[in-house]
Amino acid sequence: MPIDQLGRELKDLRISVTDRCNFRCQFCMPEGEHYEFFKREEILSFEEVARVVRIVKGLGVKKVRLTGGEPLLRRHLENLVALISQEVEDIALTTNGFLLGDKVQDLALAGLKRITVSLPSLRDQTLSKLVGRDVKVNQILEGIHRSLELGLSVKVNVCVVRDTNDEEILDFIEFFRPLGVEVRFIEFMDVGTLNGWSLERVFSTKDIINVISQRYRVKPIGRQKRGETAEGFMLEDGYKFGVIASITQPFCGECNRLRLTADGKLFTCLFASDGYDLKSLLRGGAKDEEIRDFIMSIWEKRKDRYSEERLELLKKGIKPKKVEMFKLGG
């Protein structure tokens, strides 16, 4: 099992299956920008992706998460799930949920176990403004309900932006608590360069807990597993929710995630500026052992800890070049 320069083990592979999205969310892929997407021939085939999963399983990877862009835009995604379910049991998907209701049954039958839906508002007008499209909240909720009916584990991610959707925090708790769906509130992060991020727009973990504590007694329960991104909290009735505090309480020291982009590059950090070309090996006749050694060498020299360095860089006025999240995968 490879260990990086800061003692972090490789356990989790996040796979972006497309850089395209049907939304234009303000905090990822805002409307008005010109986007150049990967050509079809540049994108890894399902067989190539499954080969990578098989190789990294031998390095200790136990969890795979499919991301995008919007992964449900990738045709016949259930075929990829079926392929990688032969290698690992813990397969998850992050989606905006718009197409989920139509596709989740095939994905579940193929072996998908967990779904995370990114939903920044429970109000139609606010949601449409944030995602840059005319969307009804019920279109997303139908997919969530269908997923629960099929027995899948569902979580909802809420990126909280000050003076935008912070007044809905209690609404999310009230709505999803009866369903047993864990809500995870995310501090607005400076992923990429296009989302207009500033520290003033961050609604912090402390702010989030203060809001919820106005109505409920909140008990901190910490991270349930090493490498988890969310800090856990519990209400008196046992309902659990989480907060991902990348800005105010960075957790780089436990990060165990490697990212594979749709065009076959490996990234060792969500805030990275450069990746490593894996596709050339995959399509150049390299043996599994060569690919395995290449991945090990990348991980073993890894020393990323951007979230821990962010505030110091801000003080110095340094703005590192970063890959946009829709290219890299969330």
C-alpha contacts under 8 A as a table, 3 or more apart, distances in Angstrom:
res1	aa1	res2	aa2	distance
1	M	9	E	6.96
1	M	10	L	7.09
1	M	59	L	5.00
1	M	60	G	5.58
2	P	9	E	6.09
2	P	10	L	6.30
2	P	59	L	6.71
2	P	296	M	5.89
2	P	299	W	6.59
2	P	300	E	6.07
3	I	6	L	7.82
3	I	7	G	5.52
3	I	8	R	5.36
3	I	9	E	4.70
3	I	10	L	6.77
3	I	299	W	6.81
3	I	300	E	5.49
4	D	7	G	5.30
4	D	8	R	5.36
4	D	9	E	6.70
4	D	299	W	5.46
4	D	300	E	4.11
4	D	301	K	5.79
4	D	302	R	5.20
4	D	303	K	6.69
5	Q	8	R	7.43
5	Q	300	E	6.24
5	Q	301	K	5.88
5	Q	302	R	5.79
5	Q	303	K	5.38
6	L	253	G	7.24
6	L	302	R	7.84
6	L	303	K	6.18
8	R	253	G	7.21
8	R	254	E	6.31
8	R	255	C	6.70
8	R	256	N	6.06
9	E	256	N	5.68
10	L	59	L	7.38
10	L	60	G	6.43
10	L	61	V	6.22
10	L	256	N	4.96
10	L	257	R	6.39
10	L	258	L	7.16
10	L	299	W	7.49
11	K	60	G	5.69
11	K	61	V	4.10
11	K	62	K	5.71
11	K	63	K	6.69
11	K	256	N	5.48
11	K	257	R	6.49
12	D	61	V	5.35
12	D	62	K	6.25
12	D	63	K	4.93
12	D	64	V	6.04
12	D	65	R	7.92
12	D	256	N	5.95
12	D	257	R	4.66
12	D	258	L	6.24
13	L	53	V	7.95
13	L	61	V	6.74
13	L	63	K	6.32
13	L	64	V	4.94
13	L	65	R	6.48
13	L	257	R	5.74
13	L	258	L	4.97
13	L	259	R	5.77
13	L	260	L	7.33
14	R	64	V	5.74
14	R	65	R	4.74
14	R	66	L	6.00
14	R	67	T	6.89
14	R	257	R	6.97
14	R	258	L	6.24
14	R	259	R	4.74
14	R	260	L	6.19
14	R	329	G	7.39
15	I	64	V	7.25
15	I	65	R	6.08
15	I	66	L	4.90
15	I	67	T	5.81
15	I	68	G	7.76
15	I	259	R	5.95
15	I	260	L	4.84
15	I	261	T	6.12
15	I	262	A	7.26
15	I	329	G	7.06
16	S	19	D	7.26
16	S	66	L	5.92
16	S	67	T	4.55
16	S	68	G	4.53
16	S	69	G	7.18
16	S	71	P	7.22
16	S	259	R	7.68
16	S	260	L	6.15
16	S	261	T	4.84
16	S	262	A	5.06
16	S	327	K	7.62
16	S	328	L	6.65
16	S	329	G	5.07
17	V	43	I	7.93
17	V	44	L	7.91
17	V	66	L	6.79
17	V	67	T	6.31
17	V	68	G	5.63
17	V	69	G	7.72
17	V	71	P	5.82
17	V	74	R	6.76
17	V	261	T	6.98
17	V	262	A	4.75
18	T	43	I	7.63
18	T	67	T	7.80
18	T	68	G	5.06
18	T	69	G	5.55
18	T	70	E	6.85
18	T	71	P	6.09
18	T	73	L	7.53
18	T	74	R	6.45
18	T	261	T	7.88
18	T	262	A	5.26
18	T	327	K	7.73
19	D	37	F	6.43
19	D	38	F	7.04
19	D	68	G	5.52
19	D	69	G	4.34
19	D	70	E	7.28
19	D	262	A	6.81
19	D	326	F	5.34
19	D	327	K	5.00
19	D	328	L	7.83
19	D	329	G	7.91
20	R	37	F	6.77
20	R	68	G	7.11
20	R	69	G	4.86
20	R	70	E	6.25
20	R	73	L	7.37
20	R	326	F	7.25
21	C	24	R	7.33
21	C	68	G	7.55
21	C	69	G	4.86
21	C	70	E	4.74
21	C	73	L	7.16
21	C	326	F	7.79
22	N	70	E	6.98
22	N	73	L	7.86
23	F	29	M	7.81
23	F	131	V	5.44
23	F	132	G	6.15
23	F	133	R	6.22
24	R	28	C	7.39
24	R	29	M	5.04
24	R	30	P	4.93
24	R	31	E	5.34
24	R	130	L	7.94
24	R	131	V	5.11
24	R	132	G	4.81
24	R	133	R	7.03
25	C	28	C	5.45
25	C	29	M	5.29
25	C	30	P	5.29
25	C	31	E	7.47
25	C	130	L	5.53
25	C	131	V	3.88
25	C	132	G	5.81
26	Q	29	M	6.12
26	Q	30	P	4.52
26	Q	31	E	7.39
26	Q	130	L	5.64
26	Q	131	V	6.37
26	Q	132	G	7.34
26	Q	195	N	5.84
27	F	30	P	6.83
27	F	188	F	7.77
27	F	194	L	7.79
27	F	195	N	4.65
27	F	196	G	7.52
27	F	197	W	7.82
28	C	191	V	7.50
28	C	192	G	7.60
28	C	194	L	7.18
28	C	195	N	5.85
28	C	324	E	7.38
28	C	325	M	6.16
28	C	326	F	6.70
29	M	33	E	7.97
29	M	194	L	7.13
29	M	195	N	7.17
29	M	325	M	7.92
29	M	326	F	6.83
30	P	33	E	6.60
30	P	132	G	7.40
30	P	194	L	7.03
30	P	195	N	6.63
31	E	132	G	6.44
38	F	42	E	6.08
38	F	43	I	6.77
38	F	263	D	7.09
39	K	42	E	5.29
39	K	43	I	6.88
40	R	43	I	5.52
41	E	44	L	7.80
42	E	263	D	5.41
43	I	262	A	5.28
43	I	263	D	4.42
43	I	264	G	7.00
44	L	48	E	5.93
44	L	49	V	6.43
44	L	262	A	5.95
44	L	263	D	5.75
44	L	264	G	6.09
44	L	279	K	7.53
45	S	48	E	5.15
45	S	49	V	6.34
46	F	49	V	5.09
46	F	50	A	6.07
46	F	79	N	7.63
46	F	80	L	5.38
46	F	83	L	7.80
47	E	50	A	5.07
47	E	51	R	6.17
47	E	80	L	7.76
47	E	83	L	7.71
48	E	51	R	5.08
48	E	52	V	6.48
48	E	282	L	6.98
49	V	52	V	5.17
49	V	53	V	6.38
50	A	53	V	5.01
50	A	54	R	6.20
50	A	80	L	7.27
50	A	83	L	6.13
50	A	84	I	5.39
51	R	54	R	5.09
51	R	55	I	6.30
52	V	55	I	5.11
52	V	56	V	6.17
53	V	56	V	5.26
53	V	57	K	5.98
53	V	84	I	6.70
53	V	87	E	6.97
54	R	57	K	5.25
54	R	58	G	6.91
54	R	84	I	7.71
54	R	87	E	5.82
55	I	58	G	5.48
55	I	59	L	7.07
55	I	288	D	6.75
55	I	291	I	7.72
55	I	292	R	6.15
56	V	59	L	4.84
56	V	60	G	6.60
56	V	61	V	5.68
56	V	292	R	7.11
57	K	60	G	5.29
57	K	61	V	4.66
57	K	62	K	6.50
57	K	87	E	7.13
57	K	88	V	7.32
58	G	61	V	7.17
59	L	292	R	7.87
59	L	296	M	7.90
61	V	64	V	7.82
62	K	88	V	6.24
62	K	89	E	7.68
62	K	90	D	6.75
63	K	88	V	6.86
63	K	89	E	7.54
63	K	90	D	5.03
63	K	91	I	6.19
63	K	92	A	7.86
64	V	88	V	7.48
64	V	90	D	6.37
64	V	91	I	5.02
64	V	92	A	6.28
65	R	91	I	5.78
65	R	92	A	4.52
65	R	93	L	5.37
65	R	94	T	7.21
66	L	71	P	6.77
66	L	91	I	7.74
66	L	92	A	6.23
66	L	93	L	4.75
66	L	94	T	6.33
67	T	70	E	6.66
67	T	71	P	5.36
67	T	93	L	6.23
67	T	94	T	5.33
67	T	95	T	7.01
67	T	329	G	5.38
67	T	330	G	6.44
68	G	71	P	4.80
68	G	94	T	7.94
68	G	95	T	7.96
68	G	262	A	7.96
68	G	326	F	5.96
68	G	327	K	7.18
68	G	328	L	7.48
68	G	329	G	4.93
68	G	330	G	7.14
69	G	325	M	7.84
69	G	326	F	4.52
69	G	327	K	6.75
69	G	329	G	6.50
70	E	73	L	5.84
70	E	74	R	7.92
70	E	95	T	5.96
70	E	96	N	6.79
71	P	74	R	5.64
71	P	77	L	7.73
71	P	93	L	7.90
71	P	94	T	7.54
71	P	95	T	6.53
72	L	75	R	7.27
72	L	77	L	6.83
72	L	95	T	7.12
72	L	99	L	6.61
72	L	100	L	7.41
72	L	103	K	7.74
74	R	77	L	5.79
76	H	79	N	5.67
76	H	80	L	7.58
77	L	80	L	5.34
77	L	81	V	6.54
77	L	107	L	7.44
78	E	81	V	4.92
78	E	82	A	6.14
78	E	106	D	6.06
78	E	107	L	4.78
78	E	110	A	5.77
79	N	82	A	5.09
79	N	83	L	6.34
79	N	110	A	7.16
80	L	83	L	5.06
80	L	84	I	6.26
81	V	84	I	5.36
81	V	85	S	5.86
81	V	91	I	7.62
81	V	107	L	6.86
81	V	110	A	5.76
81	V	111	G	6.19
81	V	112	L	6.47
82	A	85	S	5.20
82	A	86	Q	6.92
82	A	110	A	4.63
82	A	111	G	6.05
83	L	86	Q	5.76
83	L	87	E	7.64
84	I	87	E	5.21
84	I	88	V	6.32
85	S	88	V	5.28
85	S	89	E	5.70
85	S	90	D	7.97
85	S	91	I	7.15
85	S	110	A	7.54
85	S	111	G	5.80
85	S	112	L	7.80
86	Q	89	E	7.60
88	V	91	I	7.07
89	E	111	G	7.74
89	E	113	K	8.00
90	D	112	L	7.80
90	D	113	K	6.47
90	D	114	R	7.82
91	I	111	G	7.34
91	I	112	L	5.39
91	I	113	K	5.63
91	I	114	R	6.54
92	A	112	L	6.17
92	A	113	K	5.93
92	A	114	R	4.49
92	A	115	I	5.54
92	A	116	T	7.61
93	L	112	L	7.65
93	L	114	R	6.38
93	L	115	I	4.84
93	L	116	T	6.13
94	T	115	I	5.97
94	T	116	T	4.71
94	T	117	V	5.91
94	T	118	S	7.26
94	T	330	G	7.98
95	T	98	F	7.95
95	T	100	L	7.77
95	T	115	I	7.58
95	T	116	T	6.38
95	T	117	V	5.12
95	T	118	S	6.18
96	N	117	V	5.46
96	N	118	S	4.97
96	N	119	L	6.64
96	N	140	I	7.65
97	G	100	L	4.86
97	G	101	G	7.65
97	G	117	V	5.68
97	G	118	S	7.18
97	G	119	L	7.97
97	G	139	Q	7.94
97	G	140	I	5.09
97	G	141	L	7.90
97	G	143	G	6.21
97	G	144	I	7.45
98	F	101	G	7.57
98	F	139	Q	6.18
98	F	140	I	5.24
98	F	143	G	7.37
99	L	102	D	5.84
99	L	103	K	6.54
99	L	140	I	7.96
99	L	143	G	7.37
100	L	103	K	5.23
100	L	104	V	5.46
100	L	140	I	7.53
100	L	143	G	4.76
100	L	144	I	7.54
101	G	104	V	5.85
101	G	140	I	7.94
101	G	142	E	6.02
101	G	143	G	3.79
101	G	144	I	7.38
101	G	146	R	6.08
101	G	147	S	7.56
102	D	105	Q	7.51
102	D	143	G	7.57
103	K	106	D	5.83
103	K	107	L	6.48
104	V	107	L	4.99
104	V	108	A	6.00
104	V	143	G	7.53
104	V	146	R	7.50
104	V	147	S	6.38
105	Q	108	A	5.13
105	Q	109	L	6.20
105	Q	147	S	7.71
105	Q	150	L	7.21
106	D	109	L	5.17
106	D	110	A	6.20
107	L	110	A	5.05
107	L	111	G	6.48
107	L	112	L	5.56
108	A	111	G	5.24
108	A	112	L	4.75
108	A	113	K	6.76
108	A	150	L	7.41
108	A	152	L	7.50
109	L	112	L	7.28
112	L	152	L	7.89
113	K	152	L	5.63
113	K	153	S	6.54
114	R	152	L	5.65
114	R	153	S	4.72
114	R	154	V	6.00
115	I	152	L	7.09
115	I	153	S	6.21
115	I	154	V	4.93
115	I	155	K	6.43
116	T	154	V	5.75
116	T	155	K	4.72
116	T	156	V	5.53
116	T	157	N	6.73
117	V	144	I	7.77
117	V	154	V	7.50
117	V	155	K	6.33
117	V	156	V	4.83
117	V	157	N	6.02
118	S	156	V	5.85
118	S	157	N	4.67
118	S	158	V	6.17
118	S	159	C	7.92
119	L	122	L	7.61
119	L	127	L	7.95
119	L	140	I	7.97
119	L	156	V	6.54
119	L	157	N	6.05
119	L	158	V	5.56
119	L	159	C	7.84
120	P	127	L	6.50
120	P	130	L	7.42
120	P	157	N	7.44
120	P	158	V	4.80
120	P	159	C	5.76
120	P	160	V	7.18
120	P	165	N	7.22
121	S	124	D	7.57
121	S	126	T	6.22
121	S	127	L	5.06
121	S	137	V	7.84
121	S	158	V	7.57
121	S	165	N	6.59
121	S	168	E	7.10
122	L	126	T	7.79
122	L	127	L	6.87
122	L	137	V	5.99
122	L	168	E	7.59
122	L	171	D	7.69
122	L	172	F	7.41
123	R	126	T	5.42
123	R	127	L	5.88
123	R	137	V	6.61
124	D	127	L	5.15
124	D	128	S	6.04
124	D	135	V	6.64
124	D	136	K	5.18
124	D	137	V	5.57
125	Q	128	S	5.28
125	Q	129	K	6.26
126	T	129	K	5.10
126	T	130	L	6.12
126	T	165	N	7.71
127	L	130	L	5.16
127	L	131	V	6.09
127	L	135	V	6.89
127	L	136	K	7.66
127	L	137	V	7.23
128	S	131	V	5.35
128	S	132	G	5.69
128	S	133	R	5.15
128	S	134	D	4.98
128	S	135	V	5.27
128	S	136	K	7.49
129	K	132	G	5.31
129	K	133	R	6.99
129	K	134	D	7.92
135	V	139	Q	7.30
136	K	139	Q	5.51
136	K	140	I	7.37
137	V	140	I	5.41
137	V	141	L	6.30
138	N	141	L	4.77
138	N	142	E	5.92
139	Q	142	E	5.50
139	Q	143	G	7.06
140	I	143	G	5.49
140	I	144	I	6.63
141	L	144	I	4.94
141	L	145	H	6.12
142	E	145	H	5.19
142	E	146	R	6.11
143	G	146	R	5.06
143	G	147	S	6.12
144	I	147	S	5.12
144	I	148	L	6.32
144	I	154	V	7.24
145	H	148	L	5.14
145	H	149	E	6.24
146	R	149	E	5.06
146	R	150	L	6.40
147	S	150	L	5.17
147	S	151	G	6.56
147	S	152	L	5.53
147	S	153	S	7.77
147	S	154	V	7.24
148	L	151	G	5.09
148	L	152	L	5.45
148	L	153	S	6.92
148	L	154	V	6.92
149	E	152	L	7.57
154	V	181	V	6.02
154	V	182	E	7.26
155	K	181	V	5.64
155	K	182	E	4.96
155	K	183	V	5.87
155	K	184	R	7.28
156	V	181	V	7.16
156	V	182	E	6.35
156	V	183	V	4.79
156	V	184	R	6.09
157	N	183	V	6.01
157	N	184	R	4.87
157	N	185	F	6.01
157	N	186	I	6.91
158	V	183	V	7.25
158	V	184	R	6.12
158	V	185	F	4.81
158	V	186	I	5.81
159	C	185	F	5.98
159	C	186	I	4.58
159	C	187	E	6.13
159	C	188	F	5.83
160	V	164	T	7.69
160	V	165	N	6.06
160	V	166	D	5.71
160	V	185	F	6.48
160	V	186	I	5.91
160	V	187	E	5.81
160	V	188	F	5.91
160	V	202	V	7.48
160	V	203	F	6.21
161	V	164	T	5.43
161	V	165	N	5.95
161	V	166	D	6.16
161	V	187	E	7.37
161	V	188	F	5.80
161	V	201	R	5.77
161	V	202	V	5.83
161	V	203	F	5.85
162	R	165	N	6.78
162	R	166	D	5.67
162	R	200	E	7.76
162	R	201	R	4.91
162	R	202	V	5.80
162	R	203	F	5.11
163	D	166	D	6.21
163	D	167	E	7.75
163	D	201	R	7.67
164	T	167	E	7.77
165	N	168	E	5.63
165	N	169	I	7.64
166	D	169	I	5.81
166	D	203	F	7.21
167	E	170	L	7.48
168	E	171	D	4.96
168	E	172	F	6.38
169	I	172	F	5.42
169	I	173	I	6.69
169	I	208	I	7.34
169	I	211	V	7.41
169	I	212	I	7.33
170	L	173	I	5.05
170	L	174	E	6.10
170	L	211	V	7.38
170	L	212	I	6.17
171	D	174	E	5.11
171	D	175	F	6.05
172	F	175	F	5.21
172	F	176	F	6.05
172	F	183	V	7.21
173	I	176	F	5.59
173	I	177	R	5.59
173	I	183	V	7.07
174	E	177	R	5.65
174	E	178	P	7.41
175	F	178	P	6.73
175	F	179	L	7.63
176	F	179	L	5.14
176	F	180	G	6.32
176	F	181	V	5.34
176	F	182	E	7.12
176	F	183	V	7.19
177	R	180	G	5.19
177	R	181	V	6.24
177	R	182	E	7.42
177	R	239	Y	6.40
178	P	181	V	7.81
180	G	239	Y	7.06
182	E	239	Y	7.83
182	E	240	K	6.08
182	E	241	F	5.10
182	E	242	G	7.33
183	V	240	K	7.94
183	V	241	F	5.11
183	V	242	G	6.31
184	R	230	A	7.12
184	R	241	F	5.80
184	R	242	G	4.40
184	R	243	V	5.24
184	R	244	I	6.86
185	F	208	I	7.89
185	F	242	G	6.26
185	F	243	V	4.70
185	F	244	I	6.18
186	I	243	V	5.78
186	I	244	I	4.70
186	I	245	A	6.45
186	I	246	S	7.99
187	E	202	V	6.07
187	E	203	F	6.12
187	E	204	S	5.99
187	E	205	T	7.02
187	E	243	V	7.71
187	E	244	I	6.25
187	E	245	A	5.55
187	E	246	S	6.62
187	E	247	I	6.58
188	F	197	W	7.52
188	F	201	R	7.30
188	F	202	V	5.36
188	F	203	F	7.14
188	F	247	I	7.79
189	M	197	W	6.99
189	M	202	V	7.77
189	M	246	S	7.07
189	M	247	I	6.70
190	D	193	T	7.17
190	D	195	N	7.42
190	D	197	W	5.47
190	D	198	S	7.58
191	V	195	N	7.72
191	V	270	L	7.22
191	V	271	F	6.01
191	V	322	K	7.30
191	V	323	V	7.82
191	V	324	E	6.62
191	V	325	M	6.12
192	G	195	N	7.27
192	G	271	F	7.02
192	G	321	K	7.82
192	G	322	K	5.00
192	G	323	V	5.23
192	G	324	E	4.02
192	G	325	M	5.83
193	T	196	G	7.42
193	T	321	K	7.55
193	T	322	K	6.54
193	T	323	V	7.69
193	T	324	E	6.62
194	L	197	W	7.99
194	L	324	E	7.60
197	W	201	R	6.90
198	S	201	R	5.53
198	S	202	V	7.13
199	L	202	V	5.38
203	F	207	D	6.12
203	F	208	I	6.95
204	S	207	D	5.05
204	S	208	I	6.24
204	S	245	A	7.25
204	S	247	I	7.81
204	S	248	T	6.64
205	T	208	I	5.00
205	T	209	I	6.15
205	T	243	V	6.49
205	T	244	I	7.72
205	T	245	A	6.05
205	T	248	T	7.28
206	K	209	I	5.30
206	K	210	N	6.09
207	D	210	N	5.10
207	D	211	V	6.33
208	I	211	V	5.28
208	I	212	I	6.47
209	I	212	I	5.16
209	I	213	S	5.90
209	I	218	V	7.70
210	N	213	S	5.06
210	N	214	Q	6.48
211	V	214	Q	5.48
211	V	215	R	7.71
212	I	215	R	5.81
212	I	216	Y	6.05
212	I	218	V	7.52
213	S	216	Y	4.87
213	S	217	R	5.68
213	S	218	V	6.03
216	Y	235	L	6.62
216	Y	236	E	7.64
217	R	235	L	5.98
217	R	236	E	6.33
218	V	233	F	6.52
218	V	234	M	5.78
218	V	235	L	5.06
218	V	236	E	7.14
219	K	233	F	5.49
219	K	234	M	5.11
219	K	235	L	6.32
219	K	236	E	7.82
220	P	231	E	7.94
220	P	232	G	6.13
220	P	233	F	4.35
220	P	234	M	6.37
221	I	224	Q	7.73
221	I	231	E	7.50
221	I	232	G	5.15
221	I	233	F	5.20
221	I	234	M	6.79
222	G	231	E	5.05
222	G	232	G	4.80
222	G	233	F	6.95
223	R	226	R	6.97
223	R	228	E	6.10
223	R	229	T	7.70
223	R	230	A	6.42
223	R	231	E	5.01
223	R	232	G	5.64
224	Q	228	E	7.06
224	Q	232	G	7.30
225	K	228	E	5.62
226	R	254	E	6.48
227	G	254	E	4.87
227	G	255	C	5.30
227	G	256	N	5.82
228	E	231	E	7.78
228	E	254	E	7.87
228	E	255	C	7.91
229	T	244	I	5.91
229	T	251	F	7.27
230	A	242	G	5.30
230	A	243	V	5.17
230	A	244	I	4.51
230	A	245	A	7.39
231	E	242	G	5.35
231	E	243	V	5.29
231	E	244	I	6.24
231	E	245	A	7.69
232	G	240	K	6.90
232	G	241	F	5.99
232	G	242	G	4.48
232	G	243	V	6.69
233	F	240	K	5.64
233	F	241	F	5.44
233	F	242	G	5.83
234	M	238	G	5.86
234	M	239	Y	5.53
234	M	240	K	4.37
234	M	241	F	6.33
235	L	238	G	5.41
235	L	239	Y	5.32
235	L	240	K	6.48
236	E	239	Y	7.31
245	A	248	T	5.68
245	A	249	Q	5.16
245	A	250	P	6.24
246	S	249	Q	5.73
246	S	250	P	4.45
246	S	251	F	6.68
246	S	307	S	6.26
247	I	250	P	5.86
247	I	307	S	6.56
247	I	310	R	7.96
250	P	307	S	5.45
250	P	308	E	5.61
251	F	254	E	6.02
251	F	255	C	6.88
251	F	307	S	7.51
251	F	308	E	7.57
252	C	255	C	5.15
252	C	304	D	7.79
252	C	305	R	5.29
252	C	306	Y	7.57
252	C	307	S	6.53
252	C	308	E	6.62
253	G	305	R	7.42
257	R	268	T	6.99
257	R	269	C	7.70
258	L	266	L	7.07
258	L	267	F	6.20
258	L	268	T	5.13
258	L	269	C	7.29
259	R	266	L	5.54
259	R	267	F	4.99
259	R	268	T	6.22
259	R	269	C	7.52
259	R	270	L	7.99
259	R	328	L	7.35
259	R	329	G	7.51
260	L	264	G	6.18
260	L	265	K	5.61
260	L	266	L	4.68
260	L	267	F	6.44
260	L	328	L	7.58
261	T	264	G	5.29
261	T	265	K	5.25
261	T	266	L	6.50
261	T	267	F	7.80
261	T	327	K	6.75
261	T	328	L	5.59
261	T	329	G	6.93
262	A	265	K	7.55
262	A	327	K	7.66
263	D	279	K	7.20
264	G	277	D	6.42
264	G	278	L	5.46
264	G	279	K	4.64
265	K	275	G	5.56
265	K	276	Y	5.15
265	K	277	D	4.69
265	K	278	L	5.39
265	K	279	K	6.69
266	L	275	G	5.27
266	L	276	Y	4.94
266	L	277	D	6.59
266	L	278	L	6.56
267	F	270	L	7.45
267	F	272	A	6.79
267	F	274	D	7.15
267	F	275	G	4.83
267	F	276	Y	6.63
267	F	328	L	7.78
268	T	272	A	7.10
268	T	275	G	7.74
268	T	299	W	7.39
268	T	302	R	7.01
268	T	304	D	7.16
269	C	272	A	5.10
269	C	304	D	6.38
269	C	305	R	7.92
269	C	306	Y	7.94
270	L	325	M	7.63
270	L	328	L	7.21
270	L	329	G	7.97
270	L	330	G	7.28
271	F	306	Y	6.70
271	F	322	K	5.81
271	F	323	V	6.98
272	A	275	G	7.46
272	A	321	K	7.98
272	A	322	K	5.54
272	A	323	V	6.35
273	S	320	P	7.58
273	S	321	K	5.55
273	S	322	K	4.28
273	S	323	V	5.36
274	D	322	K	7.84
274	D	323	V	7.46
276	Y	298	I	8.00
277	D	280	S	6.27
277	D	281	L	7.81
278	L	281	L	5.50
278	L	282	L	6.42
278	L	291	I	7.79
279	K	282	L	4.89
279	K	283	R	6.02
280	S	283	R	5.31
280	S	284	G	5.50
281	L	284	G	4.90
281	L	285	G	6.53
281	L	286	A	5.24
281	L	291	I	6.76
282	L	285	G	6.44
282	L	286	A	6.19
282	L	291	I	7.66
283	R	286	A	7.50
286	A	290	E	6.06
286	A	291	I	6.68
287	K	290	E	5.32
287	K	291	I	6.51
288	D	291	I	5.14
288	D	292	R	5.99
289	E	292	R	4.93
289	E	293	D	6.13
290	E	293	D	5.15
290	E	294	F	6.16
291	I	294	F	4.99
291	I	295	I	6.24
292	R	295	I	5.29
292	R	296	M	6.17
293	D	296	M	5.00
293	D	297	S	6.07
294	F	297	S	5.22
294	F	298	I	6.40
295	I	298	I	5.18
295	I	299	W	6.32
296	M	299	W	5.20
296	M	300	E	5.97
297	S	300	E	5.19
297	S	301	K	6.36
298	I	301	K	5.65
298	I	302	R	6.33
299	W	302	R	5.06
305	R	308	E	5.58
305	R	309	E	6.48
306	Y	309	E	4.95
306	Y	310	R	5.76
307	S	310	R	5.15
308	E	311	L	7.41
309	E	312	E	5.57
309	E	313	L	6.28
310	R	313	L	5.15
310	R	314	L	6.18
311	L	314	L	4.98
311	L	315	K	6.27
312	E	315	K	5.14
312	E	316	K	6.45
313	L	316	K	5.09
313	L	317	G	6.18
313	L	318	I	5.11
313	L	319	K	7.17
314	L	317	G	4.94
314	L	318	I	5.84
314	L	319	K	7.21
315	K	318	I	7.68
323	V	327	K	6.90
323	V	328	L	6.65
324	E	327	K	5.57
324	E	328	L	6.40
325	M	328	L	4.87
325	M	329	G	5.44
325	M	330	G	6.01
326	F	329	G	5.55
326	F	330	G	7.37
